[in-house]
Structure formats: C-alpha cells, structure tokens
Amino acid sequence: GKLLVSGANGYIAVWLLQRLLEQGFFVRGTVRSEKSLPYLKKLFSKYGDKLEFVIVADITKDGAFDEAVKGMDAVLHTASPFHYQASDPKEIIDPAVLGTVSILESVRQHAPQVKRVIILSSIAAIMDGATSTGPAHLSEKDWNVASVTACETLGKEAHQGDKYLASKTLAERAAWEFVDKHKGELKFDVVAINPPFVHGPTLHEVNSPENLNASLFSLWTAVFTDKKSKEDLTAPGGVWVDVRDLADGIIASLKKEEAGGQRIIVSADEYTWEQWVRAAHNIDNSIPDRMPEYDVDNVVHPITFDNTKSKELLGQTYIDRETCTRDMLAQFKEKGWY
Ligand code: NDP
C-alpha cells in the first residue's frame, strides 16, 4: 500500500518510515522545510523510489495537504508541536488542532481511496491534567478535561504541561468530531494511537543531546545531568514506551480492520526517573547512580494506564526498560555523547 506520513523527520516518524520501508510499503513523507531532506534521503537511499517527500510548509492552512494525500491508501498524521515553551496556549494548540483537521479534510476531498487515517495522539488526551496525583487506573474511556479547562481559565499562566496536554486532547477530539460530522459520508475510518513518553534509540537527525526531542531530552537530563532534584527523580507519574514498539503498534493498527474507530493506548510501563538512572548505572557503572538508597523495585505508581487493548487487538509486545536503556546507551556512546 501507499502511505502518507506527516512530520516525516520527527523522532517517532523516522522509525515509522524505517519499519514501513522494510515491510515494502511505498511512503510519501511531508516535512516543513527542505532542510530536513538531505539526511532522510541519505538514510533511506537504498529504498529508491519507494520513498518520496512533499514540503508542507504550514500544516494549519486549509488545503495544506491537498496535493500530499493524492493517490494514497492510508495516512499517518504525526506532525504536531511537542515542547514546553508556548506562551499563549494557542501557539501549540492551533497547529495541533488545525493540522489534524486540515489533513482529514484533504483526505475527505482529494483521496477517495484512503481507507484509514491514523492520528498519533497521546496519553496526554487521556490523563487527568499535568498535576494530577491520582490514584487512577486510566483506559481509552478516559479523556483529559483538566488540561483544557486549565488553558481556558488560566491562558498564558497555565502549567506548561497542560498547554501541551491540551493541544493533544483538543487535536484528538477534533478528529473524532470530524468523523462524527461526516458520518455516513467518509470512505475512511480513523484510529487514534495514544502513547506515553517515548524512549529508545534515535534514527532521526540529531547532533547533540540538547537537540533531542522532548521525551528523550528529559531522559537524558535525568541520566546524564544533575538537573533533576531528588523529588523529581522519585516523583511517580512517568509512563513510557519504546519507540520501536510504538512504530510496530502504529503499523499493526493500520492492518487491523477492527482497529477502525478506536483509540488505543500503546504503553509499556510506569516509571520514576531514578528507575532509568539505576538501569543506566547497572549497565554502565561510569554513569553515577544519583540515589543509591532508593528502592527501585518497590515503587508505587498511583496513576497507571491500561494497555490491554493494545495486546488483545494489535498483539502488541513491549520491550523492557533494561533493553531500552542498553540500546540507548550504546547509541549515545557511539555518538560520543558520554
Ligand atoms: P519530534 O519533535 O521529533 O517531531 C515532531 C514533528 O512534528 C516534526 O516533524 C516537526 O517538524 C513537526 N512539527 C512540530 N511542530 C509543527 C508545526 N507547528 N507545524 C508543522 N509540523 C510541526 O517529536 P516526536 O517524534 O516525539 O513527536 C511526534 C508526534 O508524537 C507528536 O504528535 C507528538 O505529540 C506525539 N507524541 C510524542 C510522544 C513522545 O514522548 N515523544 C508521546 C506521545 C505522543 P519540524 O522538525 O520541522 O519542527
């Protein structure tokens, strides 16, 4: 089949490209700027004309994806801002929401053979705001209302976490509203994939730890700097999945008929940052253990996420923390980052 992947230069997207190309798919990727292309073309040169790129400079414009979607069989939408620097929540909410609606609208109008659109959402759209402490066991039935309310009432003063969480919540909500609005008329269905923080080796272009994407940069900061306090290192609330599992889960959701119309949590496990520090230290003793007194084996996580649907519906399996850490460390070492 022929697949469109938006935001094709991102951390998760490049792993998706790799897996899709390995499996023989034709992939068309969209990027914001020409700058992203030389690296990607070189990385995937052996796939020749099975991979092509289209520049979509502004995903928020009506019709931005009109050309990109033509001739495709399915679409994976990953392009969305992920950072904690927005002043006004609109800065991050608008590209997330308008980008999602814009790609759906382009498919509706210009790509009659598309069977499925997968939206890369997040547990951001499920959890109960950035500062909730639980206890809660969350599943696909849950929606994050708290972050949206926080942005509506506090505006610029809202917690940075809530601005990002609201952007993902509102984007996914907009996708389901779109489906509802065009019920009976659409030739495609929608799947939302809801991962937590994504860790694991990188394939995309990143030349220094400071330029890692937001999730890996947090992990880097915990393991290789002393910038996280003991309180941060032991605060529950972390949830993660390996990037390679996520790519496989997304592709499985593309192939599974029954996934249509569903949200699916693709999440390995809960964590505290010190659990990653300890895992890294155990693999490479030159990495200091910041809290040797901390019992990593008996951490209580008041908020947990139910990944049953991913296992039952997608046959999802999960890489464990030790393997993920080992593979990341090997890569960071190879890059000369530590
Ligand atoms: P990256 O930052 O590596 O990739 C983000 C991608 O989105 C890039 O292609 C980027 O393009 C593009 N993008 C960002 N802002 C805009 C914008 N305003 N307009 C157009 N394109 C934009 O992050 P990830 O790979 O981690 O994230 C990809 C997706 O996965 C996002 O939707 C994110 O919300 C979601 N996700 C990520 C998680 C994680 O822990 N990493 C967890 C859950 C969900 P450019 O390089 O040009 O900026």
Residues whose N, C-alpha, C, O or C-beta is under 5 A from the ligand:
A	BS01	NDP	G7 A8 N9 G10 Y11 I12 A13 R32 I59 T78 A79 S80 P81 F82 P95 L120 S121 S122 P195 P196 F197 V198 N213 S215
